[in-house]
């Protein structure tokens, strides 16, 4: 052993023997509390020395058996980003916007049988450290794990096959000011000596009859924040249809007609969730309404809508409403208070939508009109049929929607009638044959026949909404209702 090595070991021992120096006051907790996931970045490069400091912070963290088998690849070349996106099928906007994508790799081959998945835990500690270090250095960051083909990242940067990619950390100078999401109180997540749970968890099961209203509310309240509060028509939404989709265009048009038939009406959007329908109506008809109510189940969702619309400027006509009782649907409005009402694919959350429909009728004025869009059971949702055949009721593709039940048109007509509504029109949105045309359109584009593909796309969009018999095999049904 050399003298230099002895000196280095002596220095390490001295550092270990040194008394602990805690952060002053609650500085560490303050760092944790102010950290936010950044989804909008300035076009300003991050100096290499700052990237190296971030990685240095990560390498100071513990690893399983002190193996230290991570490797990091900082991607700053736009060409490499494009290649990584193509191979990994990563579609998020901040994949391209962030000046630095830090790809995190780890060699898990030595710990394949560890029951506690210590290699994965090691990577989790590493990524968490990178996020905190970025915050401490005045940078914004977000962990990007929603990558369909993570091995594509490995191929894009030429990493060896024994290294497994665990996603990316997008890093840069922040160009947003996101609010803090709702956090569970400590008393709901901490027990001493014996496990206790103060509230029932929601189910990883798609069937609504297993869910209480409070569980649906909790699921929606927490999930809502996972894409941030920004108004973005494609990449930051939490609903299955983007606001620029033909479905939203149809809804906005029909609701606009209903609003135009009244003089400064009060409008209610039922179970607004992220407020996309409210936002569409504000843009299209904001000056024509007296009040635009956005009703949902928790104060956290109401706060989300407030934060989201605050970034758009003055929106005095928008007023969030919160459900009154934890296990009972109760809209906090007097009888007959609104003239126009919308409900976008929310009845599916309930095994029995009757209580919600009766509340909707109660707050609607006599002669008031409603537009209710519902998923159609007769549309061939193939993934759902395959799962039902296998009796697989896991949330699966509904991980961002929660419980869901598809209704038949006859069931819906009966539910509306029993609640006291009269159906004035039924429109099918995206009938089955358009799905076949869309597949043909994609095939034509792969052949390079873009002219024919464009003609197919135009034909498909012109027939997106139908009142013919095709409506009964459409993806969604739009019911126009009136309160007699």
N, C-alpha and C positions, 0 to 999 in steps of 0.2 A: 504493500500500500504506500502510495507516495505521500510526501509531506503536504502537498496541496490538497489531497483527498482528506488527510487527517484534519487539516485546518477547516475544510468545508464541513466535515462532520461535527467538529467542535462548535462551529458556528450554529449548526442546526440544533445541537443539544442546548446551547445557550438560549436560542429562541424558544425552544420547548419549555425550558425552565422559567422563562420570564413570566411574571404575573399577568393574568388576563386583563385586558384594557377594554371594558365594555364601551359601546357607543354612548355618547353623551345623551342622557335623557331617553326619549323614545325615538331616536333618530332612525333606527333600523325599521321600526314599525311605520314611521312616517314615509320611509322609502317604499315599503310594501303598499301602503295605502294610496300613494300617488301614482304607482305604476299602472299604466293602461296599455291595452293592445292597440298599436298604431296601424291604421289601414290607409292613411294618406301621408305621402312623403314629399319633401321638397326635392327639387332637382339639384341637389348639392352632394358631391361625392364625399364619402367618408374616408379620411386619411388612413393609410395602411397601418400606421402606428396605433390608431384607435382600435382597429380590428384585432391587432395583436394583443392589445390590453384586454379586450373582451375574451379572447381565447385563453389568455393567461389566467383570467379569473375562473374560467371553467375548469382548467386543469388543476386548480387548487382544491377542487372539491373531491370528496372521497369516491373511490370506485370499489367494486366488489373484488376482494382479495388483493386490492391495490394493483390490479393488472394494468390500468390506465391504457385501455385498448381503443380509445377514441381516435378519430381523425376528422379534421374539419377542412372543408373546401370553400373558400370565399369566391363566390361567382359575381363578377362585376362586368363581364363582357356581355353586351346585349345579344350577340350571336349565340353564346353558350346558354343564355336564358331561354332563347327561342327553342334551341335544341332540347333543353331540359323540359320545357313546357310540352313540347310535342311528344317526347318519349314517356313522360310521366302522366300526361293528361291533367296537368294542373291548370285551372282556368281562372283563378282569383286575380283581380286587377292588381293587387299589391305585389303579386309575383313579378310583374314588370316594372311597377313604379318604384319599388325599393332599390336604392343604389347598390345594396349588398344583399345577396342571398347566401347565408352561411349554412351549407349542407352538413348535417351531423351524421357521422358514421360510427359504428362500433362493431368490433369483432365478437359476436355472441357464440362462436363455435365451441368455446371452452365451458360454457355454462348452459348447455341445452337441456339438462335434466334438473336444474335447480328449481325446487317447488315454489320458491318465492320470486322467480323471474328476476334475479338480482342484476343481470345485465341490462334489462329494460329499466329497472329502478335506477341504475347508474346513469343511464341516458336521460331519464327524467330529471334527476338532480342537475345534470349538466345543462340541460336546456333551461331549466328554471334559473340557474345561475346566470346564463347568458342574458336572459330577459332583465334580471335585476341589475346586472352590471351595465347594460345599455341605459337603463333609467338613471343610474348613478352618474353616468358619463354624459348625460344630457341628450341621449339619443332615443329615438322611438324604435320599438321592435314588436314583432308579433310572431308567434310560432305557427307555422303552416303545416298542419298534419293532414289536412283534407286532400290528400294526393292519391289518386286511384291506383297509380302504378309507381310506387316509390323506387323500385329497381331501375326505372327509367332515369332517375337522378344519378344513380351510380353509373349507368352507361354513358350519360351525357358528359360526365367529368372524367371518365376512364378509370374509376376506382376498381380495385380487384374484387373478385366474387366473394371472398371471405368476409368482406365488410358489408354490413347491412345498413341501409339508409333509414334513418328515423325522422325524416322530414327536413324542413328548412326553418331557419330563423331569419325573417326579413328585417333588415336593419337600415336605418337612415335617420335623417333629421325630420322630426315630426312636423306635419303640416295640418294637424287637426287638434282638437281639444275634446276628446271623448269624455263623457261623464262616467262616474263609477257605477258599475252594475250593482244590482241588489245582491247582498251577501247574507247567507244564513247566520243567525245569531249563534254565538258560541254554545249557549245552553242547548241548542238543538243538535249539536254535533259532538259534545263532550260528555263522557260518563266516567265515574270513578269506581273502580273495582268490579263493577258489574254493568253489563250492557243495558242501556235504557234507550228508548226511542220515543220522543214526545209526540210524534205525529206519524201516521201511516205513510209509507212511501207509495209513489205511483207505480203502476205495473208496467213491466216490459212486455206488454200484451196489447194487441191491437183492438180487442173486443171491448166496446164501451161499457157493457154491463158490469165489468169488473172495477170500473173507476168511479169513485165518488167525485162530486163536483169540486171539492176542495183539492183533490189530487190532480184533476184536470187543470185547475187554477194554478197550482204550484208548478206543474210541468210547463205551462205556457209562460209563467212569470219568469222562470229562470232561463229557459231556452231563448226567449225573445232577444236577449242581449248578445247572442253569440256572433252576430254579423255586424255589430255596431249600430249607430243611430243615423248614419248618413242616408240621404236620399239618393239611391242609385238604382237605375231601372233593371240592371242585369246581375251584378255580382254580389250585392250586399242584401238581397231580399231574404225573407224567411218564410215566404209563401211559395206555393208550387208554381204560380204563374207570375211572370214579371209584369210590371205596370205597362210596358209597351206591347203586351201580348194582345191578340185579337179579342180574347175574353174580357180583358179590362177595358178595351176600347168599346166593346158592346155594352158593358155595364155602365160605363160613363155616359155613353150616348142615351141609353134608356132612362137612367136616373136624371139626366139633364132635361129630357122631355117631361118627366114627372114634376121636376122642380119648376120648369118654365110654365107649367099649367097653373101654378099657385103664385100668390103675391107674397114675396119674402117669407117662404115657409121655414119652419124648423125641421131639420133633417137629422135622423138618427142612423148611425152605422152600428150594427149589432155585432159584438165580439170583434172589435176592430183589430186586435192583436198589434201588428206593427204600424197600423194607420195608413196602409197603402190606398185603400178605397177612399178614406177621408182626404188624403192628399190629392187624389184625382179629382174629387168633387170640389175641393178648395180651389184647384187650378181652373176648373171648368166653370164653376158656378158660385165661387166665393162671394161675389158682389151681389148675388141674387137671393141669398139666404139670410135669415135673421140669426140663426144659430145652427152650428154643425156639431152634433154630439157624437162622441166616440166612446161607446160603452164596452167595458170588459170586466174581468172578474177580480182583479187585484189592484191595490194602490201602486205596485211596482210597474204594471203595464201602463197605468195612467201617467206615471212619471216618465216612462219611456217615450210616450207620445208627446208630452210636454217638451222633453229634451230634443226630440227629433224636429218638432215644428219650430222650436226656438231658433234653430239654425237657418230657418228659411226667412226670418224676419217676422213682422207683425202678422199674427193670425188670431185676432181677437174673437172671431166667430167660432173658433174651435174650442170645445169644452169637453175634457175627458170625464167620464162617469165610471164609478166603481160599484160593483155588485154589493148589495146590502148584507146578505146573509151568506155564511160560508158554504152551506149545503143546500141552499134554495136559490133558484134564479129569481132575481128581483131587481128590475131596472129602476133606479132612483129618479123617476119622473112621474108627475101626476097623470091621471087618466086623460086620454085624448090630447096630449101635449104636442105631438109632432104630426106633420102632414105627409112626410115622405120617409121611407125606411128602407135600408138595404141590409142584406145578410149574405155574405159571400162564403159559401161552402163551410158553414159552421154547424149546421144541424147534424152533420155526420159525427160530431163528437159525442152525441147522446144516443143511448139505447132508445129512450122515449123523448122525442123533441117536443112533446105536447106542452110541458110547462113553459119552455122558452117561447113557443108560438103564442101561447095565451098571454104572456107578458108583452110580446110584440103587439098583439092586437089591443091590449089594454091601453098602451101609451099612444097608439095611433088614433088620430081624430076620425070621426065619422066621415066616410068618403075618402079617407086618406089612402095612399097607395104604397105598395111595398114591392121591391124586387128581391127575390130569394133565389140564389144560385146553389144548386145541389149536385153532387156527383151522382151519376146514373149507374145503377147496378147492372143494367143490361149491356153496358159498354164492355167490350172484352179487355178488361184490365188483366192481362195474361199473368203478370207476376202474382197478382192476388189469387187467381184461380189455382195456380201451381201450389201456392202456399196452403190454400184451403184444402186442396186434395191431400196434402201431406199432414194436415192438421197442425200446420206451423203458424202459430198466432203471435210470434215475436214481432216487435215493432218494425224491425227491418227497414224497409224503405219509408216508413212513417216516423222515423226517429225524430224528424223535425216538425211533425204535425200532431203526434199523440194518437189517442184512440180514434177509430173511424169506422163507420158503418155505411155501406152503400145502400141506398133506398131504391125500390122499384117505383115507377111513375104512379101506379095505383095506390101504393102505400102513402105517397106524398099527397096525392089528391084527397085521400081520406083524412090525413092529419090536418091539412089546411081547412077542410070543411068542418071538422070537429072543433077546431080552434076558433071558428067564426069568420073565416076569410072566404071570399069568392074569387076563384081563379078566372082572370080575364084573358090571359095569353100564356102559352107555353112555347118556348123556343129552345131547340137543340143547338148546343155549341160543340163544334168539332164532331160531326157525324163520322161514322165508322169508315165510309169509303174515302174520306179525306186522309185518313191514316195511310191507306194504300197509295194514294197519290203522292203523299209526302215521301214514302219509301221509294217510289219511282223517281221522284225529283232528285233524291240523293244519289240514286244509281246513275242518272243522266249526268250529274255533275262529276261523278267519278270518271265517266267516259269522256269528259271534256265538252259535252254538248250543253253549254250554259244557256244558249238561247231557248232550247226546248225546256230546260229546267226552269227558266224564268217564266215561261208561259204556263207551265204546270203550277208554279207557285202562285201566280196571279189567279188562275182558275180556282185554286184551293182557297185562297183568302176571300174571294168573292162569294164562296158558298160556305163560309165558316159557320154562319148562323142560318138555321132552317126551321120552318114551321111545317114541313112535309112529314111524312111517316118516318123519314130518316131520323127525326128528332128522338125517337124512342130507342135508337142505338147510338146516341151521341154521348160524348164524354161527360158533358154536364147538361143539366136542364135549368133554364132560367124561367122562373114562375113570376108572372106579374099578378099581384093580388090587390084586392080592394076590400076595405072594411065597410060593410053595409050599415 
